Amino acid sequence: MNYLAHLFLADGDDDSLLGALMGDFVKGPIGPDFPPQMRRAIQQHRQIDSFTDQHPVVRASKQRISPRFRRYAPILIDMFYDHFLALHWAQYTEQSLPDFSARVYRLLQDRQYDLPDNMRRPMHYLAHYDLLGSYQTRDGIARALRGIESRLSRPSELGAAIDELDTNFTALAEDFRGFFPDLMNMARPGE
């Protein structure tokens, strides 16, 4: 899953939200210098990624991606699933996506010096361009894919992969609806 899903599935306190984002930036053992809630959120991020990668519905979604972009299917499905979460946000929570996003952006601004160095620039970009809110639109997903493409070490044409969303929209939306409740049950047992 991508940023929005990880944030949504976090416990909701500030350290958990930051930790949910740190999972992509903190590698190896999680040191004791992180507060307990942050450590738990980083670990949960890793568990979510592992669960997602192994889920049969997600595997089926990846197979929907054409051979041209199949190598990037994990990235694309993460982004496309965040798109469906953003589109159907109100089905999962009463807090509006703009309010939730604004809270995350304020937190990133207020605690920017608590972030690992390699995380500060991407999080500034996330907030500056309201990526979380932009995930509701095709153009927002296309912009995010172009941003990822610009950071890859080899040419990928990942920005053009937005066509995969268009081509497979209905099937991917159905996949997301089949997968996300399982992910929520794994990440938030008993809720």
VOPAGU-542456 format. One line per field, with one value per residue: residue in one letter; residue number from 1; x, y, z of N, C-alpha, C in turn. Coordinates in nm, 4 decimals. Layout:
<nodes>
aa <- [A;...] .
i <- [NUM;...] .
n.x <- [X;...] .
n.y <- [Y;...] .
n.z <- [Z;...] .
ca.x <- [X;...] .
ca.y <- [Y;...] .
ca.z <- [Z;...] .
c.x <- [X;...] .
c.y <- [Y;...] .
c.z <- [Z;...] .
</nodes>
This chain:
<nodes>
aa <- [M;N;Y;L;A;H;L;F;L;A;D;G;D;D;D;S;L;L;G;A;L;M;G;D;F;V;K;G;P;I;G;P;D;F;P;P;Q;M;R;R;A;I;Q;Q;H;R;Q;I;D;S;F;T;D;Q;H;P;V;V;R;A;S;K;Q;R;I;S;P;R;F;R;R;Y;A;P;I;L;I;D;M;F;Y;D;H;F;L;A;L;H;W;A;Q;Y;T;E;Q;S;L;P;D;F;S;A;R;V;Y;R;L;L;Q;D;R;Q;Y;D;L;P;D;N;M;R;R;P;M;H;Y;L;A;H;Y;D;L;L;G;S;Y;Q;T;R;D;G;I;A;R;A;L;R;G;I;E;S;R;L;S;R;P;S;E;L;G;A;A;I;D;E;L;D;T;N;F;T;A;L;A;E;D;F;R;G;F;F;P;D;L;M;N;M;A;R;P;G;E] .
i <- [1;2;3;4;5;6;7;8;9;10;11;12;13;14;15;16;17;18;19;20;21;22;23;24;25;26;27;28;29;30;31;32;33;34;35;36;37;38;39;40;41;42;43;44;45;46;47;48;49;50;51;52;53;54;55;56;57;58;59;60;61;62;63;64;65;66;67;68;69;70;71;72;73;74;75;76;77;78;79;80;81;82;83;84;85;86;87;88;89;90;91;92;93;94;95;96;97;98;99;100;101;102;103;104;105;106;107;108;109;110;111;112;113;114;115;116;117;118;119;120;121;122;123;124;125;126;127;128;129;130;131;132;133;134;135;136;137;138;139;140;141;142;143;144;145;146;147;148;149;150;151;152;153;154;155;156;157;158;159;160;161;162;163;164;165;166;167;168;169;170;171;172;173;174;175;176;177;178;179;180;181;182;183;184;185;186;187;188;189;190;191] .
n.x <- [0.0848;0.0283;0.1148;-0.1356;-0.3035;-0.1399;-0.1274;-0.4003;-0.4461;-0.2938;-0.2579;-0.3446;-0.2504;0.0033;0.2751;0.2321;0.1268;0.3469;0.5311;0.4019;0.4477;0.7233;0.7986;0.8815;1.1243;1.2937;1.5197;1.6178;1.6922;1.4734;1.5592;1.6077;1.5879;1.3611;1.0335;0.8009;0.5365;0.5887;0.7817;0.6186;0.4423;0.6106;0.6836;0.4280;0.3798;0.5601;0.4501;0.2017;0.2856;0.4013;0.1811;0.0124;0.1638;0.1522;-0.1135;-0.3795;-0.5654;-0.4360;-0.2188;-0.3559;-0.4420;-0.1969;-0.1366;-0.3083;-0.1868;-0.0300;0.2247;0.4213;0.4453;0.4638;0.6799;0.6722;0.4435;0.3930;0.4309;0.2436;-0.0026;-0.0102;-0.0374;-0.2773;-0.4585;-0.4526;-0.5757;-0.8383;-0.9052;-0.9016;-1.1053;-1.3272;-1.3264;-1.5068;-1.6582;-1.5131;-1.4400;-1.5443;-1.4136;-1.3234;-1.1394;-0.9888;-0.9601;-0.8227;-0.5883;-0.4859;-0.4247;-0.2178;-0.0286;0.0241;0.1370;0.3664;0.5019;0.5337;0.6897;0.9136;1.1876;1.2083;1.2034;1.3712;1.6622;1.6518;1.3870;1.2720;1.2596;1.0850;0.8522;0.8014;0.7364;0.5082;0.3279;0.3333;0.2233;-0.0202;-0.0572;-0.1957;-0.4677;-0.4882;-0.4935;-0.7506;-0.8106;-0.7659;-0.5699;-0.4161;-0.3072;-0.1633;0.0251;0.1617;0.2735;0.4444;0.6180;0.7355;0.8585;1.0551;1.2355;1.3415;1.6176;1.6657;1.5370;1.1814;0.9240;0.7090;0.5178;0.3439;0.2005;-0.0423;-0.2415;-0.2906;-0.4535;-0.6841;-0.7546;-0.8020;-0.9819;-1.2444;-1.2133;-0.9900;-1.0948;-1.2881;-1.1187;-0.9845;-1.1981;-1.2444;-1.0092;-0.9355;-1.0964;-0.9924;-0.7293;-0.7743;-0.8802;-0.6553;-0.4723;-0.6086;-0.7209;-1.0240;-1.1706] .
n.y <- [-0.1177;0.2338;0.5714;0.6864;0.4718;0.3516;0.5566;0.5820;0.3361;0.3521;0.3984;0.6519;0.8466;1.1035;1.0042;0.7492;0.8074;0.9356;0.7237;0.5409;0.6502;0.6432;0.3847;0.3291;0.4491;0.3938;0.1521;-0.1878;-0.3010;-0.1638;0.0951;0.1740;0.4441;0.5519;0.6569;0.4430;0.4103;0.4961;0.3099;0.0801;0.1503;0.1658;-0.1014;-0.2074;-0.0982;-0.2457;-0.4999;-0.4650;-0.4178;-0.6681;-0.8442;-0.7423;-0.7875;-1.0641;-1.1280;-1.2904;-1.1446;-0.9044;-1.0015;-1.0889;-0.8415;-0.7284;-0.8861;-0.7875;-0.5713;-0.4532;-0.6193;-0.4289;-0.2609;-0.4343;-0.4878;-0.2775;-0.3195;-0.3639;-0.1017;0.0428;-0.0810;-0.0249;0.2561;0.2792;0.1496;0.3264;0.5363;0.4354;0.4104;0.6809;0.7775;0.6517;0.7261;0.8234;0.6013;0.4617;0.6144;0.8823;1.1236;1.3819;1.3577;1.5909;1.7154;1.5157;1.4952;1.7568;1.7527;1.5612;1.6963;1.9234;1.7986;1.6861;1.9221;2.0400;1.8486;1.8046;1.7836;1.5556;1.3608;1.1142;1.2067;1.1343;1.1369;1.3853;1.5600;1.4166;1.4197;1.6892;1.7467;1.5838;1.7181;1.9816;1.9588;1.8517;1.5673;1.3538;1.4322;1.4686;1.2158;1.1416;1.1975;1.1193;1.2709;1.3459;1.0999;1.0434;1.2531;1.1816;0.9385;1.0309;1.1732;0.9648;0.8326;1.0201;0.9842;0.7353;0.5237;0.4332;0.4826;0.4693;0.5331;0.5504;0.7419;0.7270;0.5058;0.5544;0.4958;0.2299;0.2316;0.3451;0.1511;-0.0766;-0.0067;-0.0768;-0.3489;-0.3323;-0.1675;-0.3366;-0.5383;-0.3935;-0.3436;-0.6046;-0.6680;-0.4667;-0.4760;-0.7137;-0.6343;-0.4282;-0.5799;-0.7308;-0.5300;-0.3864;-0.5564;-0.6770;-0.4441] .
n.z <- [0.0000;-0.0371;0.0748;0.1735;0.2556;0.4508;0.6408;0.7032;0.8275;1.0555;1.4147;1.4840;1.6625;1.6888;1.6800;1.5747;1.3219;1.2015;1.2140;1.0497;0.8023;0.7976;0.7468;0.4850;0.4748;0.6873;0.7299;0.7985;1.1369;1.3853;1.5703;1.9245;1.9597;1.8581;1.9569;2.1404;2.0158;1.7592;1.6783;1.6802;1.4752;1.2514;1.2361;1.1901;0.9385;0.7834;0.8183;0.6945;0.4307;0.3715;0.4069;0.2093;-0.0259;-0.0387;-0.0691;-0.2410;-0.3995;-0.4507;-0.5913;-0.8172;-0.9128;-0.9873;-1.2039;-1.3912;-1.4989;-1.7876;-1.9908;-2.0580;-1.8366;-1.6259;-1.4613;-1.2867;-1.1511;-0.8670;-0.7589;-0.9078;-0.8393;-0.5647;-0.5786;-0.7285;-0.5610;-0.3435;-0.4730;-0.5029;-0.2334;-0.1589;-0.3258;-0.2143;0.0478;0.2459;0.3041;0.4835;0.7004;0.9181;0.9260;0.7103;0.4026;0.3252;0.5827;0.7258;0.5704;0.6007;0.8731;0.8764;0.7192;0.8746;1.0959;0.9783;0.9151;1.1717;1.2990;1.1478;1.1990;1.3387;1.1576;0.9574;0.7691;0.4947;0.4454;0.4647;0.2347;0.0461;0.2062;0.2337;-0.0301;-0.0558;0.1157;0.0133;-0.2432;-0.1856;-0.2032;-0.0839;-0.0879;-0.3600;-0.4600;-0.5097;-0.7695;-1.1176;-1.2457;-1.0267;-0.9448;-1.1768;-1.1672;-0.9343;-1.0177;-1.2184;-1.0562;-0.9077;-1.1187;-1.1865;-0.9838;-1.0138;-1.0972;-1.3541;-1.6882;-1.7155;-1.8012;-1.6345;-1.5771;-1.7935;-1.7317;-1.6215;-1.7938;-1.7476;-1.5262;-1.6345;-1.8293;-1.6744;-1.4785;-1.3656;-1.2928;-1.1203;-0.9212;-0.8157;-0.7231;-0.5216;-0.3443;-0.2630;-0.1352;0.0602;0.3028;0.4171;0.4655;0.6504;0.8635;0.9291;1.0061;1.1994;1.4166;1.5556;1.5293] .
ca.x <- [0.0000;0.1027;0.1061;-0.2686;-0.3497;-0.0598;-0.1734;-0.5357;-0.4421;-0.2175;-0.3398;-0.4064;-0.1740;0.1068;0.3888;0.1888;0.1166;0.4833;0.5878;0.3380;0.5174;0.8659;0.8240;0.9521;1.2505;1.3749;1.5539;1.6872;1.6331;1.4146;1.6361;1.5368;1.5789;1.2259;0.9339;0.7340;0.4276;0.6514;0.8390;0.5081;0.3870;0.7068;0.6671;0.2995;0.3990;0.6259;0.3528;0.1035;0.3488;0.4166;0.0467;-0.0350;0.2388;0.1164;-0.2586;-0.4148;-0.6339;-0.3323;-0.1454;-0.4413;-0.4354;-0.0674;-0.1424;-0.3874;-0.0971;0.0243;0.3669;0.5065;0.4644;0.4522;0.7919;0.6342;0.3095;0.3746;0.4159;0.1173;-0.1166;-0.0120;-0.0933;-0.4157;-0.5387;-0.4694;-0.6768;-0.9703;-0.9298;-0.9357;-1.2371;-1.4326;-1.2814;-1.6210;-1.7097;-1.4261;-1.4222;-1.6262;-1.3285;-1.3064;-1.0025;-0.9150;-0.9242;-0.7197;-0.4660;-0.4350;-0.3637;-0.0899;0.0650;0.0653;0.2268;0.4954;0.5672;0.5704;0.7871;1.0052;1.3212;1.2017;1.2054;1.5038;1.7044;1.6090;1.2408;1.2243;1.2244;0.9603;0.7367;0.7724;0.6684;0.3755;0.2429;0.3271;0.1356;-0.1400;-0.0670;-0.3000;-0.5948;-0.4875;-0.5153;-0.8894;-0.8277;-0.6758;-0.4550;-0.3317;-0.2318;-0.0667;0.1334;0.2405;0.3527;0.5548;0.7137;0.8102;0.9428;1.1711;1.3286;1.3963;1.7538;1.6670;1.4152;1.0725;0.7973;0.6063;0.4104;0.2479;0.1286;-0.1777;-0.3326;-0.3257;-0.5695;-0.7985;-0.7876;-0.8422;-1.0447;-1.3532;-1.1588;-0.9056;-1.1835;-1.3460;-1.0102;-0.9639;-1.3109;-1.2270;-0.8863;-0.9158;-1.1476;-0.8959;-0.6172;-0.8205;-0.8901;-0.5202;-0.4062;-0.6886;-0.8040;-1.1272;-1.2484] .
ca.y <- [0.0000;0.3588;0.6584;0.7096;0.3528;0.3354;0.6576;0.5460;0.2182;0.3825;0.4148;0.7847;0.9460;1.1652;0.9149;0.6406;0.8603;0.9520;0.5899;0.4787;0.7032;0.6103;0.2468;0.3253;0.5227;0.3336;0.0158;-0.2685;-0.3033;-0.0381;0.1283;0.2194;0.5900;0.5891;0.6346;0.3124;0.4118;0.5103;0.1788;-0.0100;0.1896;0.1238;-0.2465;-0.2322;-0.0664;-0.3616;-0.6098;-0.4318;-0.4424;-0.8123;-0.8994;-0.6971;-0.8563;-1.2067;-1.1476;-1.3357;-1.0410;-0.8108;-1.0716;-1.0833;-0.7033;-0.7100;-0.9556;-0.7055;-0.4716;-0.5021;-0.6553;-0.3096;-0.2021;-0.5390;-0.4733;-0.1748;-0.3516;-0.3364;0.0431;0.0847;-0.1282;0.0577;0.3880;0.2657;0.1194;0.4523;0.6114;0.3843;0.4490;0.8237;0.7938;0.5974;0.7593;0.8402;0.4688;0.4022;0.7020;1.0036;1.2407;1.4084;1.3441;1.7176;1.7364;1.4182;1.5359;1.8784;1.7122;1.4969;1.7984;2.0036;1.7132;1.6800;2.0523;2.0596;1.7489;1.7745;1.7499;1.4197;1.2696;1.0826;1.3011;1.0902;1.1452;1.5245;1.6152;1.3574;1.4598;1.8276;1.7353;1.5281;1.8233;2.0992;1.9301;1.7836;1.4392;1.2683;1.4759;1.4545;1.0760;1.1235;1.2246;1.0537;1.3594;1.3376;0.9741;1.0600;1.3382;1.1015;0.8424;1.1054;1.2021;0.8416;0.8108;1.1107;0.9383;0.6039;0.5343;0.4055;0.5276;0.3752;0.5784;0.5196;0.8400;0.6802;0.3902;0.5926;0.4261;0.1015;0.2580;0.3636;0.0242;-0.1793;0.0641;-0.1511;-0.4699;-0.2940;-0.1183;-0.4562;-0.6002;-0.3152;-0.3700;-0.7381;-0.6769;-0.3711;-0.5252;-0.8098;-0.5570;-0.3608;-0.6817;-0.7660;-0.4165;-0.3393;-0.6698;-0.6480;-0.3213] .
ca.z <- [0.0000;-0.0458;0.1919;0.2287;0.3273;0.5725;0.7367;0.7453;0.9140;1.1775;1.5347;1.4834;1.7372;1.6055;1.6591;1.4868;1.1857;1.1501;1.1960;0.9331;0.6848;0.8056;0.7064;0.3574;0.4855;0.7924;0.6883;0.8979;1.2712;1.4325;1.6899;2.0444;1.9636;1.8184;2.0619;2.1247;1.9170;1.6287;1.6471;1.6455;1.3453;1.1490;1.2250;1.1249;0.7970;0.7233;0.8169;0.5914;0.3016;0.3547;0.3889;0.0781;-0.1312;-0.0420;-0.0810;-0.3758;-0.4773;-0.4954;-0.6975;-0.9377;-0.9627;-1.0549;-1.3335;-1.4828;-1.5579;-1.9153;-1.9850;-2.0668;-1.7028;-1.5242;-1.3673;-1.1892;-1.1008;-0.7232;-0.7394;-0.9684;-0.7595;-0.4430;-0.6125;-0.7713;-0.4428;-0.2708;-0.5483;-0.4665;-0.0944;-0.1589;-0.3887;-0.1274;0.1827;0.3381;0.3411;0.5838;0.8165;0.9191;0.9060;0.5676;0.3528;0.3410;0.7229;0.7593;0.5012;0.6649;1.0004;0.8451;0.6703;0.9923;1.1740;0.9076;0.9316;1.3123;1.3464;1.0373;1.2482;1.3925;1.0434;0.9033;0.6645;0.3612;0.4398;0.4708;0.1026;-0.0042;0.2868;0.1956;-0.1593;-0.0252;0.1726;-0.0745;-0.3567;-0.1345;-0.2715;-0.0264;-0.1440;-0.5060;-0.4958;-0.5507;-0.9121;-1.2126;-1.2659;-0.9074;-0.9529;-1.2867;-1.1173;-0.8398;-1.0958;-1.2812;-0.9494;-0.8810;-1.2359;-1.1825;-0.8805;-1.0479;-1.1504;-1.4979;-1.7556;-1.6908;-1.8580;-1.5355;-1.5892;-1.8941;-1.6787;-1.5801;-1.8854;-1.6863;-1.4407;-1.7233;-1.8945;-1.5772;-1.3675;-1.3005;-1.2303;-1.0070;-0.8151;-0.7535;-0.6461;-0.4000;-0.2521;-0.2083;-0.0555;0.1690;0.4318;0.4728;0.5182;0.7726;0.9693;0.9704;1.0703;1.3124;1.4607;1.6553;1.5020] .
c.x <- [0.0897;0.0712;-0.0331;-0.3175;-0.2711;-0.1028;-0.3107;-0.5340;-0.3616;-0.3131;-0.4038;-0.3341;-0.0572;0.2239;0.3534;0.1786;0.2552;0.5482;0.5299;0.4032;0.6641;0.8981;0.8974;1.0918;1.3452;1.3970;1.6263;1.6172;1.5831;1.4775;1.5516;1.5241;1.4432;1.1313;0.8556;0.6233;0.4830;0.7126;0.7308;0.4512;0.4812;0.6941;0.5349;0.3085;0.4593;0.5311;0.2468;0.1617;0.3610;0.2821;-0.0061;0.0336;0.1962;-0.0314;-0.2954;-0.4873;-0.5326;-0.2492;-0.2258;-0.4396;-0.3063;-0.0672;-0.2262;-0.3001;-0.0320;0.1740;0.4605;0.5407;0.4656;0.5619;0.7571;0.4968;0.2949;0.3544;0.2793;-0.0021;-0.1234;-0.0772;-0.2405;-0.5056;-0.5562;-0.5720;-0.8169;-1.0041;-0.9710;-1.0739;-1.3505;-1.4027;-1.3970;-1.6839;-1.6319;-1.4091;-1.5118;-1.5431;-1.3065;-1.1598;-0.9269;-0.8730;-0.8117;-0.5861;-0.4031;-0.3673;-0.2262;0.0123;0.1135;0.1653;0.3642;0.5719;0.6194;0.6826;0.8896;1.1444;1.3242;1.2106;1.3493;1.5363;1.6504;1.4573;1.1905;1.1803;1.0970;0.8368;0.7008;0.6938;0.5253;0.2807;0.2248;0.2277;0.0067;-0.1593;-0.1779;-0.4368;-0.6017;-0.5099;-0.6601;-0.9075;-0.7270;-0.5511;-0.3603;-0.2472;-0.1264;0.0514;0.2226;0.3278;0.4695;0.6613;0.7982;0.9072;1.0693;1.2753;1.3910;1.5311;1.7619;1.5366;1.3033;0.9429;0.6804;0.4902;0.3042;0.1636;-0.0089;-0.2805;-0.3745;-0.4455;-0.6950;-0.8467;-0.8501;-0.9254;-1.1480;-1.3001;-1.0724;-0.9895;-1.2479;-1.2406;-0.9889;-1.0744;-1.3014;-1.1094;-0.8883;-0.9788;-1.0548;-0.7774;-0.6561;-0.8294;-0.7526;-0.4580;-0.4776;-0.7783;-0.9039;-1.2071;-1.3637] .
c.y <- [0.1245;0.4457;0.6652;0.5901;0.3325;0.4349;0.6231;0.4327;0.2392;0.4051;0.5527;0.8886;0.9924;1.0716;0.7993;0.6878;0.8784;0.8166;0.5183;0.5258;0.6604;0.4703;0.2337;0.3866;0.4670;0.1878;-0.0563;-0.2664;-0.1644;-0.0066;0.1807;0.3715;0.6403;0.5664;0.5049;0.3103;0.4218;0.3772;0.0803;0.0220;0.1519;-0.0272;-0.2802;-0.2032;-0.1870;-0.4812;-0.5875;-0.4601;-0.5922;-0.8789;-0.8664;-0.7745;-1.0020;-1.2319;-1.1875;-1.2306;-0.9403;-0.8749;-1.0697;-0.9429;-0.6794;-0.7755;-0.8790;-0.6017;-0.5310;-0.5330;-0.5342;-0.2541;-0.3067;-0.5291;-0.3755;-0.2009;-0.3278;-0.1868;0.0883;0.0417;-0.0521;0.1925;0.3776;0.2319;0.2433;0.5414;0.5649;0.4144;0.5954;0.8474;0.7543;0.6228;0.7618;0.7069;0.4088;0.4864;0.8246;1.1289;1.2607;1.3911;1.4766;1.7446;1.6421;1.4587;1.6578;1.8447;1.6493;1.6018;1.8882;1.9259;1.7047;1.8108;2.0697;1.9670;1.7129;1.7338;1.6166;1.3157;1.2359;1.1772;1.2632;1.1019;1.2892;1.5788;1.5510;1.4002;1.6059;1.8281;1.6857;1.6372;1.9397;2.0782;1.8579;1.6493;1.3529;1.3046;1.4537;1.3109;1.0490;1.1384;1.1460;1.1389;1.3564;1.2109;0.9838;1.1446;1.2603;0.9999;0.9113;1.1407;1.0810;0.8149;0.8967;1.0668;0.8022;0.6198;0.5052;0.4525;0.4238;0.4088;0.5523;0.6185;0.7986;0.5637;0.4268;0.5267;0.2901;0.1172;0.2712;0.2304;-0.0757;-0.1239;-0.0221;-0.2739;-0.4360;-0.2410;-0.2354;-0.5293;-0.5261;-0.3433;-0.5093;-0.7498;-0.5903;-0.4147;-0.6281;-0.7370;-0.4863;-0.4604;-0.7233;-0.6533;-0.3676;-0.4519;-0.6251;-0.5221;-0.3523] .
c.z <- [0.0000;0.0758;0.2543;0.3090;0.4559;0.6800;0.7917;0.8474;1.0420;1.2939;1.5449;1.5665;1.6503;1.5767;1.5655;1.3419;1.1248;1.1227;1.0752;0.8041;0.6815;0.7546;0.5746;0.3650;0.5912;0.7549;0.8010;1.0323;1.3123;1.5676;1.8051;2.0532;1.9162;1.9356;2.0358;2.0190;1.7746;1.5854;1.6057;1.5075;1.2305;1.1264;1.1560;0.9747;0.7248;0.7146;0.7090;0.4531;0.2736;0.3284;0.2496;-0.0334;-0.1468;-0.0721;-0.2248;-0.4608;-0.5318;-0.6066;-0.8276;-0.9980;-1.0391;-1.1918;-1.4349;-1.5551;-1.6827;-1.9031;-1.9884;-1.9283;-1.5917;-1.4194;-1.2548;-1.1281;-0.9502;-0.6938;-0.7906;-0.8845;-0.6277;-0.4704;-0.6485;-0.6533;-0.3545;-0.3416;-0.5088;-0.3205;-0.0872;-0.2183;-0.2946;0.0204;0.2831;0.3771;0.4582;0.7094;0.8043;0.8968;0.7564;0.5277;0.3603;0.4858;0.7660;0.6979;0.5680;0.7977;0.9756;0.8023;0.7837;1.0762;1.1089;0.9201;1.0743;1.3574;1.2394;1.0853;1.3206;1.2818;1.0050;0.7879;0.5270;0.3409;0.4273;0.3360;0.0455;0.0751;0.2613;0.0643;-0.1394;0.0217;0.0754;-0.1890;-0.3154;-0.2049;-0.2156;-0.0827;-0.2937;-0.5500;-0.5368;-0.7016;-0.9952;-1.2321;-1.1468;-0.9061;-1.0631;-1.2415;-1.0217;-0.9141;-1.1663;-1.1781;-0.9149;-0.9952;-1.2302;-1.0795;-0.9115;-1.1175;-1.3000;-1.5607;-1.7429;-1.7640;-1.7628;-1.5411;-1.6889;-1.8440;-1.6231;-1.6706;-1.8311;-1.5918;-1.5262;-1.7802;-1.7969;-1.4615;-1.2934;-1.2279;-1.1094;-0.8907;-0.7415;-0.6707;-0.5145;-0.2983;-0.1901;-0.1135;0.0702;0.3016;0.4964;0.5345;0.6476;0.8877;1.0192;1.0520;1.1953;1.3634;1.5670;1.6306;1.4103] .
</nodes>
